[in-house]
Amino acid sequence: MIRPEPSILESTERLERVRASVARVIVGKDAVVDLLLAAVLTRGHVLLEDVPGLGKTVLAKTLARTLALGFQRVQFTPDLMPSDLTGVSVFDRQRSAFVFHPGPIETNILLADEINRATPRTQAALLESMEEGQVTVDGATRPLPRPFLVLATQNPIELEGTFPLPEAQLDRFLLRVSVGYPTEEEELEVLRRHAGADPLAQVQPVLGPDDIDDLQRAAGSVVVSDAVAGYIVRLVKATREEASLRLGASPRGSLALLRASRAWALIHGRDFVLPDDVKALAHPVLDHRCILDPEAQLRGRTVADAVDGVLARVSAPVEPDSTGPGR
């Protein structure tokens, strides 16, 4: 039986409960939490790129417990094999048959810690799962639990002994997010909260899988006017024409920006997308899909600078029509 789609008010109330629950553990990272929620609502995946010790694992665990979802953490290392992720078939003498033992990938939220330390072969084992929501082992295809979200981390500073993710795999991530250091006040609050009982141990589920399915359908029905859709296309096209970029975003980037903007609008209590939603998601969606020209890199430019230039040049719709035929 298909559940009725929740209203915007109901969706907003559910999402507020999630944000409040996560905020009891994670201090001062509301924007990062909203980005992860956008990924959940759009069935996307997130690359968390930052230095160690900023609470990425705690954030992932807190989100999983708040949403009553299964959670697995896998430390990626050079000797990690694809079967260590996907599972393996082992011969059972009593049954005289091979029995499949599922790997940690059969969960709802998979934290792929330091993904760039695994070999390209193991990294590629994630591709099918991220794109299709399934694994294939010994010729048999098995669907993964829904929802399925990969949160992959990598350290952008320490590159020795790593295998950089290829463009094809980077493109599979809906968002690339940097957690960032806390302010002095936020770090003091972290110390206060961890002076006693572990706040993570006190997290209780506030939503369940059915609620998540409802919210995903609600996000998919958020209206995008023709004007805003055109703005998305012009932004992505401009990255392909940007002189400081060797490679701009593909049509998959346009789709990702559309989906993420819909989720962002729902998280902020609207059933239609504003140009400001698109601008807010431009860097997390587009930066990792673009490659900087080597000469621009020598001049000290970054991909973020190039995307900033695109946002400055491409004019946004002044007042997108949220009630008329363009809805």
FIDOTOR-611935 format. One record per residue: residue number from 1; residue in one letter; x, y, z of N, C-alpha, C in turn. Coordinates in steps of 0.1 Angstrom, whole numbers. Example, Ala and Ser with C-alpha at 12.3 -4.5 7.8 and 13.67 -1.06 7.14 Angstrom:
# residues 2
1, A, 132, -57, 78, 123, -45, 78, 132, -33, 78
2, S, 128, -22, 71, 137, -11, 71, 129, 0, 79
//
This chain:
# residues 327
1, M, 8, -12, 0, 0, 0, 0, 9, 13, 0
2, I, 6, 22, -9, 14, 34, -10, 8, 44, 0
3, R, 17, 49, 8, 14, 59, 18, 11, 72, 11
4, P, 2, 80, 17, 0, 94, 11, 12, 102, 13
5, E, 15, 111, 3, 26, 120, 4, 24, 130, 15
6, P, 34, 132, 23, 32, 142, 34, 31, 157, 29
7, S, 24, 165, 36, 24, 179, 32, 37, 186, 35
8, I, 39, 198, 30, 52, 205, 32, 53, 207, 47
9, L, 43, 211, 54, 43, 213, 69, 48, 200, 76
10, E, 41, 189, 72, 45, 176, 78, 60, 172, 76
11, S, 64, 174, 63, 78, 171, 59, 87, 180, 67
12, T, 84, 193, 68, 93, 202, 76, 94, 198, 90
13, E, 83, 194, 96, 83, 190, 110, 91, 178, 112
14, R, 90, 168, 104, 99, 156, 105, 113, 159, 103
15, L, 117, 168, 94, 131, 171, 92, 136, 179, 103
16, E, 128, 188, 109, 132, 195, 121, 135, 186, 133
17, R, 128, 175, 134, 131, 166, 145, 144, 159, 143
18, V, 147, 156, 130, 160, 150, 127, 171, 160, 130
19, R, 170, 173, 126, 180, 183, 128, 183, 185, 143
20, A, 172, 186, 150, 173, 188, 165, 180, 176, 172
21, S, 177, 164, 167, 183, 152, 173, 198, 152, 170
22, V, 202, 155, 158, 216, 155, 154, 224, 166, 161
23, A, 217, 178, 163, 223, 189, 169, 227, 187, 184
24, R, 220, 176, 190, 224, 173, 204, 238, 167, 205
25, V, 243, 162, 194, 256, 156, 194, 266, 164, 186
26, I, 262, 169, 174, 271, 176, 165, 268, 191, 167
27, V, 279, 198, 171, 278, 212, 174, 282, 221, 162
28, G, 273, 230, 159, 276, 241, 150, 278, 237, 135
29, K, 273, 226, 131, 274, 221, 117, 261, 219, 111
30, D, 252, 229, 113, 238, 228, 107, 238, 227, 92
31, A, 247, 235, 85, 247, 235, 71, 252, 221, 66
32, V, 262, 215, 73, 267, 202, 69, 256, 191, 71
33, V, 249, 192, 82, 238, 183, 84, 227, 184, 74
34, D, 224, 196, 70, 214, 198, 59, 218, 192, 46
35, L, 231, 193, 43, 236, 187, 31, 235, 172, 31
36, L, 238, 166, 42, 236, 151, 44, 222, 148, 42
37, L, 213, 155, 48, 198, 153, 47, 194, 154, 32
38, A, 200, 164, 25, 196, 165, 11, 201, 152, 3
39, A, 212, 147, 7, 217, 134, 0, 207, 123, 3
40, V, 202, 122, 16, 193, 111, 20, 180, 113, 12
41, L, 175, 125, 10, 162, 128, 4, 163, 125, -11
42, T, 175, 126, -17, 177, 124, -31, 183, 111, -35
43, R, 185, 102, -25, 192, 89, -27, 206, 91, -33
44, G, 213, 102, -28, 226, 105, -33, 237, 100, -24
45, H, 249, 103, -27, 261, 99, -19, 270, 111, -17
46, V, 277, 111, -6, 285, 122, -2, 300, 119, 0
47, L, 308, 128, -5, 323, 127, -2, 326, 137, 8
48, L, 330, 132, 20, 334, 141, 31, 349, 143, 30
49, E, 353, 155, 26, 368, 157, 23, 373, 167, 34
50, D, 380, 162, 43, 386, 170, 54, 396, 163, 62
51, V, 403, 170, 70, 414, 164, 78, 408, 155, 89
52, P, 415, 146, 95, 410, 137, 105, 407, 145, 118
53, G, 398, 139, 126, 395, 145, 139, 384, 155, 140
54, L, 376, 157, 129, 366, 167, 129, 352, 161, 131
55, G, 351, 148, 134, 338, 143, 138, 330, 137, 127
56, K, 337, 133, 116, 329, 128, 104, 323, 114, 108
57, T, 330, 106, 115, 324, 93, 118, 313, 95, 128
58, V, 314, 103, 138, 304, 106, 148, 291, 112, 141
59, L, 293, 120, 131, 282, 126, 123, 275, 115, 116
60, A, 282, 106, 110, 275, 95, 102, 268, 86, 112
61, K, 274, 83, 123, 267, 74, 133, 254, 81, 138
62, T, 255, 94, 141, 244, 101, 147, 233, 101, 137
63, L, 236, 104, 124, 225, 104, 114, 218, 91, 113
64, A, 226, 80, 113, 221, 67, 112, 212, 63, 123
65, R, 216, 66, 135, 207, 63, 147, 195, 72, 147
66, T, 196, 84, 143, 184, 93, 143, 174, 88, 133
67, L, 178, 82, 122, 169, 78, 112, 166, 63, 113
68, A, 171, 56, 124, 168, 42, 126, 173, 34, 114
69, L, 185, 37, 109, 191, 30, 98, 203, 22, 102
70, G, 205, 11, 94, 217, 3, 96, 230, 11, 92
71, F, 241, 8, 100, 253, 15, 98, 265, 6, 98
72, Q, 274, 8, 88, 286, 0, 88, 298, 9, 84
73, R, 309, 8, 91, 321, 15, 88, 332, 6, 83
74, V, 338, 10, 72, 349, 2, 66, 361, 10, 64
75, Q, 372, 6, 70, 385, 14, 69, 391, 9, 56
76, F, 392, 18, 46, 398, 14, 33, 413, 15, 35
77, T, 420, 4, 30, 434, 2, 31, 438, -4, 17
78, P, 451, -3, 14, 456, -9, 2, 453, -24, 0
79, D, 452, -31, 11, 450, -46, 10, 435, -50, 11
80, L, 426, -40, 11, 412, -43, 11, 408, -48, -2
81, M, 401, -60, -3, 397, -66, -15, 382, -62, -18
82, P, 378, -63, -30, 364, -60, -33, 354, -69, -26
83, S, 358, -82, -24, 350, -91, -17, 348, -88, -2
84, D, 358, -80, 3, 357, -76, 17, 345, -66, 19
85, L, 341, -60, 8, 330, -50, 8, 317, -57, 4
86, T, 317, -64, -7, 305, -70, -13, 301, -83, -7
87, G, 310, -90, -1, 307, -104, 4, 313, -115, -4
88, V, 312, -127, 1, 319, -138, -6, 310, -151, -4
89, S, 311, -159, -14, 305, -173, -13, 314, -183, -7
90, V, 310, -190, 3, 319, -200, 9, 312, -214, 8
91, F, 320, -224, 5, 315, -237, 3, 311, -243, 17
92, D, 298, -247, 18, 294, -254, 31, 293, -269, 28
93, R, 302, -276, 36, 302, -291, 33, 289, -298, 37
94, Q, 283, -293, 48, 270, -299, 52, 259, -298, 42
95, R, 259, -287, 35, 249, -284, 25, 253, -288, 11
96, S, 267, -291, 10, 273, -294, -3, 269, -283, -13
97, A, 270, -270, -9, 267, -259, -17, 274, -247, -12
98, F, 276, -237, -21, 282, -224, -17, 271, -216, -10
99, V, 275, -210, 1, 266, -201, 8, 272, -187, 8
100, F, 263, -178, 5, 268, -164, 4, 268, -157, 17
101, H, 279, -151, 21, 281, -143, 33, 281, -128, 29
102, P, 271, -121, 32, 271, -106, 27, 282, -98, 34
103, G, 287, -88, 27, 297, -80, 32, 291, -67, 39
104, P, 299, -59, 44, 294, -47, 51, 286, -37, 42
105, I, 287, -39, 29, 280, -30, 20, 265, -31, 21
106, E, 261, -43, 26, 246, -45, 28, 241, -39, 40
107, T, 240, -26, 39, 235, -17, 51, 228, -5, 45
108, N, 224, 4, 53, 217, 16, 48, 227, 27, 47
109, I, 236, 29, 56, 246, 40, 56, 260, 33, 57
110, L, 268, 34, 46, 281, 28, 46, 291, 40, 47
111, L, 299, 40, 58, 310, 49, 59, 323, 43, 53
112, A, 327, 48, 42, 339, 43, 35, 350, 53, 39
113, D, 357, 49, 50, 367, 58, 56, 380, 57, 49
114, E, 385, 69, 45, 397, 71, 37, 397, 63, 24
115, I, 386, 65, 16, 384, 58, 4, 396, 58, -5
116, N, 403, 69, -5, 414, 70, -15, 427, 62, -11
117, R, 426, 54, 0, 437, 46, 4, 435, 31, -2
118, A, 423, 28, -7, 421, 15, -13, 426, 16, -28
119, T, 428, 4, -34, 432, 3, -48, 421, 7, -57
120, P, 424, 11, -69, 413, 14, -79, 403, 2, -80
121, R, 408, -10, -79, 399, -22, -81, 388, -22, -70
122, T, 393, -19, -58, 383, -19, -47, 374, -7, -47
123, Q, 380, 4, -51, 371, 16, -53, 360, 14, -63
124, A, 364, 7, -74, 354, 4, -85, 343, -5, -80
125, A, 346, -13, -70, 336, -22, -65, 324, -15, -59
126, L, 326, -2, -56, 315, 6, -51, 306, 12, -62
127, L, 312, 13, -74, 305, 20, -85, 291, 14, -87
128, E, 290, 1, -89, 277, -5, -92, 267, -3, -80
129, S, 272, -4, -68, 264, -2, -56, 259, 12, -55
130, M, 268, 22, -58, 264, 36, -57, 254, 40, -68
131, E, 256, 34, -80, 247, 38, -91, 234, 30, -92
132, E, 235, 17, -89, 224, 8, -92, 217, 4, -79
133, G, 224, 6, -67, 218, 1, -55, 218, -14, -54
134, Q, 228, -21, -59, 229, -35, -59, 244, -40, -60
135, V, 246, -53, -57, 259, -59, -58, 258, -71, -66
136, T, 268, -74, -74, 269, -87, -81, 281, -95, -77
137, V, 278, -107, -72, 289, -116, -67, 286, -129, -73
138, D, 297, -135, -79, 296, -148, -86, 284, -149, -96
139, G, 282, -138, -103, 271, -138, -113, 257, -135, -108
140, A, 256, -135, -95, 242, -132, -89, 241, -118, -84
141, T, 230, -111, -88, 228, -97, -84, 219, -97, -72
142, R, 223, -89, -62, 215, -88, -50, 212, -73, -47
143, P, 199, -70, -45, 196, -56, -42, 201, -52, -28
144, L, 205, -40, -27, 209, -35, -14, 197, -29, -6
145, P, 198, -29, 7, 187, -23, 15, 184, -8, 10
146, R, 172, -4, 12, 169, 10, 9, 164, 16, 22
147, P, 168, 29, 24, 178, 36, 15, 192, 31, 17
148, F, 200, 35, 7, 214, 31, 7, 222, 44, 4
149, L, 231, 47, 13, 239, 60, 12, 253, 57, 15
150, V, 262, 61, 6, 277, 60, 9, 282, 73, 13
151, L, 288, 74, 25, 295, 85, 30, 310, 82, 30
152, A, 317, 87, 20, 331, 84, 19, 340, 96, 24
153, T, 350, 92, 31, 359, 103, 36, 373, 102, 29
154, Q, 379, 113, 28, 393, 113, 23, 400, 126, 29
155, N, 413, 124, 31, 421, 135, 37, 427, 142, 25
156, P, 424, 155, 23, 429, 162, 11, 444, 166, 12
157, I, 450, 165, 24, 463, 169, 27, 473, 158, 25
158, E, 471, 147, 32, 480, 135, 32, 477, 127, 20
159, L, 486, 128, 10, 484, 121, -3, 494, 109, -5
160, E, 504, 107, 4, 513, 96, 2, 506, 83, 4
161, G, 508, 74, -5, 502, 60, -4, 487, 60, -7
162, T, 482, 70, -15, 468, 70, -18, 466, 68, -33
163, F, 454, 65, -36, 450, 63, -50, 438, 73, -53
164, P, 441, 85, -59, 431, 95, -62, 419, 89, -69
165, L, 407, 93, -65, 395, 88, -71, 394, 93, -86
166, P, 391, 84, -95, 390, 88, -109, 377, 97, -111
167, E, 377, 104, -122, 366, 113, -124, 353, 106, -125
168, A, 353, 94, -130, 340, 86, -132, 334, 83, -118
169, Q, 343, 80, -108, 337, 78, -95, 334, 90, -87
170, L, 342, 101, -89, 338, 113, -83, 325, 118, -87
171, D, 322, 116, -100, 309, 120, -106, 297, 113, -99
172, R, 300, 101, -93, 289, 94, -87, 285, 100, -73
173, F, 293, 108, -68, 289, 115, -55, 281, 127, -58
174, L, 269, 127, -52, 260, 139, -54, 267, 151, -48
175, L, 273, 150, -37, 279, 162, -30, 293, 159, -25
176, R, 301, 170, -25, 314, 169, -18, 313, 180, -7
177, V, 316, 176, 5, 313, 184, 17, 326, 185, 25
178, S, 329, 197, 30, 340, 199, 40, 333, 203, 53
179, V, 337, 195, 63, 331, 198, 77, 337, 210, 83
180, G, 350, 212, 82, 356, 225, 87, 358, 224, 102
181, Y, 368, 232, 107, 371, 233, 121, 360, 241, 128
182, P, 357, 238, 141, 347, 245, 148, 353, 259, 153
183, T, 344, 268, 156, 348, 280, 162, 353, 277, 177
184, E, 359, 287, 183, 363, 285, 197, 351, 282, 206
185, E, 340, 289, 204, 328, 286, 213, 323, 272, 210
186, E, 323, 268, 197, 317, 255, 194, 326, 244, 200
187, E, 339, 246, 200, 348, 236, 205, 347, 235, 220
188, L, 345, 246, 227, 342, 246, 241, 329, 238, 244
189, E, 319, 240, 236, 307, 233, 238, 309, 218, 236
190, V, 317, 214, 226, 320, 200, 224, 326, 194, 237
191, L, 336, 201, 243, 342, 196, 255, 332, 195, 266
192, R, 323, 204, 267, 313, 203, 278, 304, 191, 276
193, R, 300, 189, 264, 291, 178, 261, 297, 164, 264
194, H, 310, 164, 261, 317, 151, 263, 324, 149, 276
195, A, 321, 159, 285, 327, 158, 299, 320, 147, 307
196, G, 307, 144, 303, 300, 134, 310, 298, 121, 302
197, A, 285, 117, 301, 282, 106, 293, 283, 109, 278
198, D, 286, 99, 270, 287, 101, 256, 274, 105, 250
199, P, 273, 117, 244, 260, 121, 238, 255, 112, 227
200, L, 264, 105, 220, 260, 96, 209, 252, 85, 214
201, A, 255, 80, 226, 248, 68, 232, 234, 72, 236
202, Q, 231, 84, 237, 217, 88, 241, 208, 92, 229
203, V, 213, 90, 217, 205, 94, 205, 195, 83, 203
204, Q, 182, 87, 201, 171, 78, 199, 166, 81, 185
205, P, 160, 71, 178, 154, 73, 165, 142, 83, 165
206, V, 142, 92, 156, 130, 101, 155, 122, 98, 142
207, L, 128, 92, 133, 121, 88, 121, 125, 73, 117
208, G, 117, 67, 108, 120, 54, 104, 121, 53, 88
209, P, 124, 41, 83, 125, 40, 68, 112, 44, 61
210, D, 100, 42, 66, 88, 46, 59, 88, 62, 59
211, D, 92, 68, 69, 92, 83, 69, 102, 88, 59
212, I, 113, 81, 58, 123, 85, 48, 118, 84, 34
213, D, 111, 73, 31, 105, 71, 18, 95, 82, 15
214, D, 87, 86, 25, 77, 97, 23, 84, 109, 20
215, L, 95, 112, 27, 103, 125, 25, 109, 125, 11
216, Q, 114, 113, 7, 120, 112, -7, 110, 115, -18
217, R, 98, 110, -16, 88, 113, -26, 84, 127, -25
218, A, 83, 133, -13, 80, 147, -12, 91, 156, -19
219, A, 103, 152, -17, 114, 160, -24, 113, 159, -39
220, G, 109, 147, -44, 108, 146, -58, 97, 154, -64
221, S, 87, 158, -56, 76, 165, -61, 77, 181, -60
222, V, 89, 185, -54, 91, 199, -53, 92, 205, -67
223, V, 85, 216, -69, 84, 222, -82, 96, 230, -86
224, V, 101, 228, -98, 112, 236, -104, 106, 244, -116
225, S, 106, 257, -116, 100, 264, -127, 109, 264, -139
226, D, 104, 267, -150, 112, 267, -163, 124, 277, -161
227, A, 121, 288, -155, 132, 298, -153, 143, 292, -145
228, V, 140, 285, -134, 151, 280, -125, 158, 268, -132
229, A, 150, 260, -139, 157, 249, -147, 166, 254, -157
230, G, 162, 265, -164, 171, 272, -173, 184, 277, -167
231, Y, 182, 282, -155, 193, 288, -147, 203, 277, -144
232, I, 198, 265, -140, 207, 254, -137, 215, 250, -150
233, V, 208, 249, -161, 215, 245, -173, 225, 255, -177
234, R, 222, 268, -176, 232, 278, -180, 244, 278, -171
235, L, 242, 275, -158, 253, 274, -148, 263, 263, -152
236, V, 257, 251, -154, 265, 239, -157, 272, 241, -171
237, K, 265, 246, -181, 271, 249, -194, 283, 259, -193
238, A, 281, 269, -184, 292, 279, -182, 305, 272, -177
239, T, 303, 262, -169, 316, 255, -164, 323, 249, -175
240, R, 316, 244, -185, 323, 238, -197, 330, 249, -206
241, E, 326, 261, -204, 332, 272, -212, 342, 281, -204
242, E, 343, 278, -191, 352, 285, -182, 366, 283, -186
243, A, 374, 294, -189, 388, 293, -194, 397, 286, -184
244, S, 395, 288, -171, 404, 282, -161, 401, 267, -158
245, L, 391, 262, -164, 387, 248, -162, 391, 239, -174
246, R, 398, 228, -172, 400, 219, -183, 388, 211, -187
247, L, 380, 208, -176, 368, 200, -178, 357, 206, -169
248, G, 345, 208, -175, 334, 213, -168, 325, 201, -164
249, A, 314, 205, -158, 304, 194, -153, 296, 189, -165
250, S, 292, 176, -163, 285, 169, -174, 270, 171, -171
251, P, 261, 166, -180, 247, 166, -177, 243, 159, -164
252, R, 251, 150, -160, 248, 144, -147, 249, 154, -136
253, G, 258, 164, -138, 259, 175, -128, 247, 184, -128
254, S, 241, 186, -140, 228, 193, -140, 217, 186, -133
255, L, 216, 173, -135, 206, 165, -128, 208, 165, -113
256, A, 221, 164, -109, 225, 164, -95, 221, 178, -88
257, L, 223, 189, -95, 220, 202, -90, 205, 204, -89
258, L, 198, 198, -99, 183, 199, -98, 178, 191, -86
259, R, 182, 179, -84, 178, 170, -73, 181, 176, -60
260, A, 194, 180, -58, 198, 186, -46, 191, 199, -42
261, S, 188, 207, -52, 181, 220, -50, 166, 217, -45
262, R, 160, 207, -51, 147, 203, -46, 147, 199, -32
263, A, 157, 190, -28, 158, 186, -14, 160, 198, -5
264, W, 169, 207, -9, 173, 219, -1, 160, 227, 1
265, A, 152, 229, -9, 140, 237, -8, 130, 230, 2
266, L, 129, 217, 2, 120, 210, 11, 125, 211, 25
267, I, 138, 210, 27, 145, 211, 41, 142, 225, 46
268, H, 140, 235, 38, 138, 249, 42, 123, 253, 41
269, G, 115, 242, 40, 100, 245, 42, 93, 250, 29
270, R, 98, 247, 17, 92, 252, 5, 89, 241, -4
271, D, 78, 242, -12, 75, 232, -23, 79, 237, -36
272, F, 88, 247, -37, 93, 252, -50, 107, 256, -48
273, V, 115, 256, -59, 130, 259, -58, 132, 273, -62
274, L, 140, 280, -54, 144, 294, -57, 158, 294, -63
275, P, 162, 304, -70, 176, 305, -75, 186, 305, -64
276, D, 183, 310, -52, 192, 309, -40, 195, 295, -36
277, D, 185, 286, -38, 187, 272, -35, 198, 266, -44
278, V, 197, 270, -57, 207, 265, -67, 221, 270, -63
279, K, 221, 283, -60, 234, 289, -56, 240, 283, -44
280, A, 232, 279, -34, 237, 273, -22, 243, 259, -24
281, L, 238, 252, -34, 242, 239, -37, 253, 238, -48
282, A, 256, 250, -55, 265, 250, -66, 279, 244, -63
283, H, 285, 249, -52, 298, 244, -49, 298, 229, -44
284, P, 289, 225, -35, 289, 211, -31, 287, 201, -43
285, V, 279, 206, -53, 275, 197, -64, 285, 198, -75
286, L, 290, 209, -78, 298, 211, -91, 313, 211, -89
287, D, 318, 215, -77, 333, 216, -76, 340, 203, -79
288, H, 336, 192, -74, 343, 179, -76, 341, 173, -90
289, R, 332, 179, -98, 329, 175, -111, 337, 183, -122
290, C, 345, 192, -117, 353, 201, -126, 368, 199, -124
291, I, 375, 200, -134, 390, 198, -133, 397, 211, -137
292, L, 406, 216, -129, 412, 229, -131, 423, 228, -142
293, D, 424, 238, -150, 435, 238, -160, 448, 240, -153
294, P, 459, 232, -157, 472, 233, -151, 477, 247, -150
295, E, 476, 255, -160, 481, 269, -160, 474, 277, -150
296, A, 461, 275, -149, 453, 283, -138, 457, 278, -124
297, Q, 461, 265, -123, 465, 261, -110, 479, 267, -106
298, L, 487, 269, -116, 500, 275, -113, 499, 290, -109
299, R, 488, 296, -114, 485, 310, -110, 478, 311, -97
300, G, 476, 299, -90, 470, 300, -77, 455, 299, -77
301, R, 449, 296, -89, 434, 295, -89, 430, 282, -84
302, T, 417, 281, -80, 411, 268, -75, 398, 266, -83
303, V, 393, 254, -82, 380, 251, -89, 369, 259, -82
304, A, 370, 261, -69, 360, 270, -62, 360, 284, -68
305, D, 372, 289, -71, 373, 302, -77, 366, 303, -91
306, A, 368, 292, -99, 362, 291, -112, 346, 291, -111
307, V, 341, 283, -101, 327, 282, -99, 321, 295, -94
308, D, 329, 302, -86, 325, 315, -81, 323, 325, -93
309, G, 333, 324, -102, 332, 332, -114, 320, 329, -123
310, V, 317, 316, -124, 305, 312, -131, 292, 318, -125
311, L, 291, 317, -111, 280, 322, -104, 278, 337, -106
312, A, 290, 344, -107, 289, 358, -108, 285, 362, -122
313, R, 289, 354, -132, 286, 358, -146, 272, 354, -151
314, V, 267, 343, -146, 254, 338, -151, 243, 345, -143
315, S, 234, 352, -150, 224, 359, -143, 213, 349, -138
316, A, 208, 351, -126, 197, 343, -120, 184, 349, -123
317, P, 173, 341, -124, 160, 347, -126, 157, 356, -114
318, V, 151, 367, -116, 148, 376, -106, 137, 371, -97
319, E, 126, 367, -102, 115, 361, -95, 109, 349, -102
320, P, 114, 337, -99, 109, 325, -105, 94, 323, -102
321, D, 87, 319, -112, 72, 318, -111, 69, 305, -104
322, S, 65, 306, -91, 62, 294, -83, 47, 290, -83
323, T, 39, 298, -91, 25, 295, -92, 19, 293, -105
324, G, 27, 297, -116, 21, 297, -129, 24, 285, -137
325, P, 23, 286, -150, 25, 274, -159, 38, 268, -159
326, G, 48, 276, -155, 62, 270, -154, 64, 261, -143
327, R, 55, 259, -134, 57, 251, -123, 59, 236, -127
//
